[in-house]
Amino acid sequence: MKKDIRAYTYEELQKEIQLLGEKSFRAKQVYEWLHQKLADSFAEMTNLSKNFRNQLEEEYEILPVEMTARQESKLDGTNKFLFCLYDGNVVESVLMRYKHGNSVCISSQVGCRMGCRFCASAIGGLERNLSASEMLGQIYQIQKIIGERVSNVVVMGTGEPLDNYDNLLNFIRILTDEHGLHISQRNITVSTCGIVPQMYSLAKEHLQITLALSLHGSNQEKRKMLMPVANKYNLEEVLDACDNYFEKTGRRITFEYSMVHGVNDTDEDAKELIEILKPRNCHLNLIPVNPIKERDFVRPNRENALNFKNKLEKCGINVTIRREMGSDIGGACGQLRRSYQGRSTI
Ligand code: SF4
């Protein structure tokens, strides 16, 4: 099997090129073709000799990430993309346009095995991990399609990124490398449902990325009800891992909280959340849950969500309600993929 050349960090690629008997500046050229000029084929690498390109072609491949569907919001320019991978699997990515730049939310796995109750991606289980190359490919394709630079990346689409740890790390290293797109580490957010050992590992990597924890419940029991992973790692352990991440990196944790009406948006929930968040240097992002047809969760109305937010704010907690993006192309994250799978099995 050919090796996936887009998944090598700059240092790894230098070693590979040396083994091919080429001068080291060739590694820089190849890396720039892959990660700056976003080439999809060796044939595009026109400043390399034909022989060298043939040699690369024989030993390596650039895994395809090809757009198969795109939905564009008329309201705010949000785009949802469906990308097809080498094995016919599809993944979803979202482009959000903000004043401060273009932000892309990518998938890190095909499906997910974490089973969160409110999540469309959990329904089919985990199919496979994405390689670093396939994670990068989502961003590169979007940048090429829109002809504009992507400045922020959120690993919050389908998949649990810390369940695909090594590929995630390579992805971050390549994305932030000065020879590639050189996106600032501070502009990258990785969201986890709370895989404690990997949270500790990540804290040791000397990165400046933001860690977002999917909290979703104000106590252990509620978390367990919404997120099966809480059976393995309890709330206290997860919060300790968050504190450790902050201590080691100085990066403030973002807590994500999907609000399900009547389930986790009561006064009692607000009180418990305040107890958790008040002593911490953090940010809370409230996300009124998106209804999905396979589940019967109800989203709180705007007034309920605002009341909940106000209660927390009064106690000095830094809170935002996530702005709904692309409501006209609607649906929860992972639903475009599910509707595509539904169609393809008819
Ligand atoms: S919310 Fe995230 S971690 Fe949970 S099942 Fe969905 S994709 Fe997986």
Boltz pocket constraint, residues with backbone or C-beta under 6 A from the ligand:
constraints:
  - pocket:
      binder: B
      contacts: [[A, 111], [A, 112], [A, 113], [A, 114], [A, 115], [A, 116], [A, 119], [A, 120], [A, 121], [A, 122], [A, 156], [A, 157], [A, 158], [A, 159], [A, 160], [A, 193]]
      max_distance: 6.0
